[in-house]
Amino acid sequence: MPLADRIRRARGALLTGLAVLALPLGLALAQGGPVPAGPELFQERCTVCHGPEPVCARLGRMDRPGWDWTVNEMHRGGARLGVDEKRILVDWLAALAPGSPPVCPAPEAAPPAEAHDGQTLVMTRCTRCHDTVRLCRSLRAKGKDAWDMAVTHMMLRGAQVDPQEKALIVEYLFTLPAGARPVCP
């Protein structure tokens, strides 16, 4: 094969390789910029609905497939993550050791205690992930056991609620009359 043909082929292969490498960057730019790194995704997308504690508890104990399943479950539950963002987050979480910052907060960085009344807890904890319309529709439609199961389910999904707070939330939602403010607009 003549030298000119070999040079043309090599240049074509090089340009094809560069195009393949540039494709993810082009897609990220077309979607509004580069995909954030793991720590930023964690802060922007994960801590919106739950604190770092459920994630911190699993660091070093869960492998990549486990994190992949967990992140996909969160996505199905409403977490706003693109395909590349899910991959980046899963890779980052799988590589972290137990107790790693920024996922695991230092003991002195614990959030301040909030008022321990049902209304304040509902309006600060429940509305991190749910709008009040969803809660309003369920007032007086759910019995106390149904509210207890709903709050337990949210705790299993990462809601930052301890057992005493759960009891206050359940009692408040169960006794709240239909259409009551501030839950109902």
Salt bridges, closest charged atoms under 4 A:
ASP5 OD1 - ARG8 NH2 2.36
GLU73 OE2 - ARG76 NH2 2.57
GLU85 OE1 - ARG45 NH1 2.87
ASP91 OD1 - ARG64 NE 2.65
ASP91 OD2 - ARG87 NH1 3.99
GLU114 OE1 - ARG125 NE 3.67
GLU114 OE2 - ARG128 NH2 3.86
ASP148 OD1 - LYS166 NZ 3.36
GLU165 OE2 - HIS116 ND1 3.63
GLU165 OE1 - ARG125 NH1 2.93
GLU171 OE1 - LYS144 NZ 2.47
